[in-house]
Amino acid sequence: MKKVLKKIVDLINALAIVALLLTYLAPYIDPQDFWPISFFGLTYKFWLILNLSLVLFWIILKRRRWMYNAFFLLIGFQFIARNIQFNSATKSNTDIKVCSFNTNVQRVYSEGNTSKEINTFLSTNKYDVAVLIEWLDKKGRIDKDEFPHQQFIRLNAKRNKYNYGLRFVSKHPIINYERIKYTHFTNNMAAFFDVEIDGEIIRFFTVHLHSNSVSSKDYHTLVNVDLGDEYTDYALNFAKRLKKQIQRRSEQTKTVADAINESPYPVIIMGDFNDTPQSYAYQQLKEGRKDAFIERGSGWGATFLKPFPILRIDYILHDNELECTSYNCISDIKSDHALVEATFRLNK
């Protein structure tokens, strides 16, 4: 019996290390070339926690094998930093305060319209710029006395009776804007807005990438241990759907990255990537830029709150011309996403 248990533990340990190494490769491999690698990026925190647990397990047993797991954790320290931060100090001198919030269509279909609360929250926290994703324009408004410069971009769909899209609001003049067109039909959007702040122009990219579309039904079905033919068919169908969503997100990422690289102005990227920091999408959009969470964030960093607050999929990235002075992840306002905010100093 001991030999059997030892082999099982050895197998789990080997699997944990191999899977962790695959998560390190996920940001650098295009899902268009090999999509299964993205699964490991999505589940990075699970493999991280499993390896940390195994380190403690081997230490308790006084086995030197803990050093193997610890070694592979250490070589991926940069990836741990993308998910967990312990910054304690913020800088007080700031020039602009921004936020990104996926409003979950203002909760119209669940706990009521919260556009009034959103408006109050934005005004109270004195943001210079805010992007509101999944916004139903006929179901809410943002005070133009507080944010005199506003632009709504509507999803181009005939059945869009609520004017679904994204709303960009600013205390500073929006001198130009443009929707970034994806090459396929989707309920997701991206756009850029040139905003003049104290004589400087910053190009804000608002990004909403394709979702994995994993429902609670999918989760409960897939964790069912009854491995019959029906389960197998469902799992295969789910894998095909997941492949399509992941590859579509990769395609959208490339379109957005091309637009960003053409910007003549310093860039701030805000939005819902629907992917983790261990993903191809994040790696492409962050390339050559900084992540406000890494610079000034603290804690676990989770922004997607359902079914558990585990995944960080909402981001604020910025060019080196801007210095991040603070970052916060706020779940006080109702949505399935947390609101993410950051402040910046312009390095003139």
N, C-alpha and C positions, 0 to 999 in steps of 0.2 A: 504493500500500500504506500509506503514511504517513497519507493522508487517511482510509482505512478504520479504521486503529488509533486515530486521533484521535477519530473519531466513536464508536467503541466505548467509549473511555475517558470521553468526554463523557457518553455515555448512562449508564455505570456511576456517574459522579459525580452526575448528576442524580437517578438512582434512589436512591442512598445518602442524599441530602439529603431527598428527598420521604419516603422510608421513615422516616427519623429523625424528621421532623416528625409523621408519623402515630403514632409511638410516644409522642410527647408528648401526643397526644389520647386515647390508649387508656385512661388511668385515669379519664377524665371521661365516657366514653360507655358507656352500659349495653349489654352484649352482647345484651340482649333487644331493643334497638332496632336495633343494627347489629353483628352478631357478628364479621364479618371484621376489625374494628379490633383485636380482642383478639389476633389472630395477630401483629400488629406489637409489641404489648406483650410477648408471649412471646419474641420474637426480638430484643428491644431490644439486648442485649449484642453481637449480631452486627453490627447497624447502627452501634452506637457504635464498635466496633473498626474497621469498614470506613471510617468517616469519619475516625478518627484516623490510619489508614494512608494515606488520601488526603491529609491535611494534610502528612504527611511526604513523600509522593510529590511533591506540588507544590513543597514547599520544596527538595527535592533537585534538581528541574528548574528552580529559581529562577523559578517562576511565581507571580504574586500571587493566583492562584486559590485558594491555601490559605486565604486570609482568609474565603472564603465558607463552606467547611466548618467553619473555626474559629468563625465567627460563630454558626452554627446549633448547634454544640456548646456554646458559652457560654450561649446563651439557655436551654439545657436543663440547666444545671449542677445544679439541684436534683435532677434525675433521676439524674445521675451519682453524686451523694452517696447516693442510695438503694442503690447497688450497690457502690460503692468508698469505703472510709473509711481515714483515716490517723491516727486517735486514738492517742496514745501513752501518756497518763497515765490512771490510775484512782484513785478516791478510796478510802481505806482504811476510813473509818467507814461501816459498813453495818448495816441492821436485818434484812434478809431476803435469802436466796439461793434462786433458783428455776431450774427447767429444764424444757424441753419436749423429748420424744424420741419420734419415730416408730420403734417397735421392729421394724417389718417382721415382725410376728407372731413375734417372738423367734427368727427364722431357722429355724423348725421345718422349713420345706420346702427349706432349702438347706444351711447349714453347721452345723446342730445348734442345740439349745435354749440360748440364752445368758441365760436369766432369772437364773441364778446370778451371771454377770458383771455384769448390770445392777444387781442388788441390791447387790453389792460396790461398784460404781462410785458409786451414789447414797449409800451409807453413808460411803464414803471421802471424798467431796467435800462432805459435811455440808450437803446442801440442806435448806431449810426446807419447800419445796413442790416437787413434781415431778408432771408429767402424762405418762403413758405411753400413746401412741396405737397403735392396731392391736395390742392386747394380748390374748393368749389366756390367759384366767384359769385354765384347767385345766392349763396348761403352765408355770406359774411362780408365784412368790410374792415379795412384798417383806417384809422383816423388820419385824414390828410392834413390836419393841423399839426400833428406830431410828425408825420412822414409825408411831406409835401410832394415828394417825387416817387411815383409808383408806376410799375408796369406789370400788367398781367399778360402771360402768354398761354394761350388756350391750346389744348390738345386738338389736333385736327381730326375730329371724328364726328360723323353726322349724328350719332346717337348721344352726343355729349350735351344733354339738356341742361345740366347744372353748370356748364362752362368749367369743366375740369381742367386743371393745369397748374402752373406755378405763378406765384405773385412775389415780385421783388419790390421791396420798399426801402426808401432811403431818405435821410435828412439832407443829403447833398445831391446836386444836379446829376441826372443820368443823361449823359451827352450822346450816347449811342447804345444800341442793343441789337442782338441778333439771335434767333433760334438756331441751334446746331441740329441739322436734320440727320436723323438716322436713316439707314438705307432700307429699312423694313418697317412695317406697321408695328407699333408698340404703344403701350399705355405709359411709357416712360419718356422723359424729356431732358434736354440740356439746352443751355443758352448762356450767352455772356452779356454783361452790362458794364459799360465804361462809366465810371463814377469819378467826378472831379472833387477832390477833398483838399482844401487849403492849397489850391494851385497845382496839386499833383493828380494825375489820372491813374486809377487802379482799375484793372479789368477783373471783374468778379465772374467766375464761371460757376454756374449753378448746375449740378449734375444729379440726375436720377437714373441709375442703371437698372437693367432688367432684373427682376426678382427670380429666385429659385422656385417660387410658387409652391412651397411645401406647406400643406394644410395640416390641421390637427388630425384629420382623418388619415392622412398619409403616415403621420407619426404613430398613431395608435395601431394601424394595420401592420406596419413594418416591425414593431416591437413584439408582435404576436409570435409566440414560439411554435405555433402549430404549422409546421412546414409541409403543407400539402400542395397539390397542383395549383389551386386557386391562389395561394400565397405566392408561389413562384411566378405565376403570370402577372400578378400585381407588382411584384418587385421588379420584374423585367420592364414592365410598362413605366414604372416610376423612374427607373434608370434612364430610359429613352427620353422621358420628359426632362429630367435633370440635365442630361447631356445637351438638349436643345437650348435650355435656359442659360446654361453656363457658356455655351459657345456664342449665343446671341449677346450676352454681356461682354464677352471678349471683343466682338465686332464693334459694339457701341463704344467701348473703351478706346479703341484705336481711332475712331472718328473724333472723339472728344480730345484725345491726346494730340492729334494733328492740329486741331483748332487752337489748343493751348500753346503749342510750339510756335504758332504764327503770331502770337500776341506781341505788339510793340511796347506794351506797358507791363509793369509789375503785376503779378497774378495772385489772386486768392481764389482757391477752389473750395467750394462748400457744397455739401449735399449728401445724399443717400446712395452709396455705391452698391448696396445689397450684397456686399462681400466683405470678407475679413481682411485684416492687415497682412495675412499670410496668403494673399491672392495675387493673381496676375493683374487684375484691374487696379488694385492699390499700388502695386509696384510700378506700373506704367505711368500712373498719374502723379505719383510722388517723385519720380525720377528727377533728380536735380533740385528738389524742393524740400521743405521742412514740414513736419507734422506738428500742429499746435499741441496735440495731446502729449507727444514725446517731449516737446520743449517745456511745457508748463503744466501738464495734467498730473493727476494723482489717482491712484487706485486701480481698479479692475478695468475701467474704461468702457464697460458695456453700454451700448446705446439702443439696442433692440430689446424690448422688454418682455416679449412673449415667446414661448411660454415661460421662459426663465430669463433674467437679465444676465446673459452670458456673452453675446456677440457684440463686437464693436463694428458697426457697418456705416455709421455716419461720421463725416470727417470735415476738418478744416485744414487745408494744406496751403502753403504760401511760399512765394519766392524769397530768396535771400535778401532782397532789398528791404524787406519788412522784418522787424523784430517782434516776435510774439512776447507779450508781457504777462498774459494770464490765459487760462483755459478752464472751462467748467462744463460739466455734463449734468443737465438739470432734468429731473423726472417729475417735478411738481405739477406741471401742466399736462392735461390729459391727452394721451396718444399712445400708440403702440411703440413709439420711438421716444427717446429722450431728446431734448433740445440741447444742441452743443453751441457754446459761445466762446469767443476769444477776443482779446484786445491786442492792438498792435501799435508799435511806434514806427513812424516813417523815417527811414534812414536817408534823409535828404542830402 
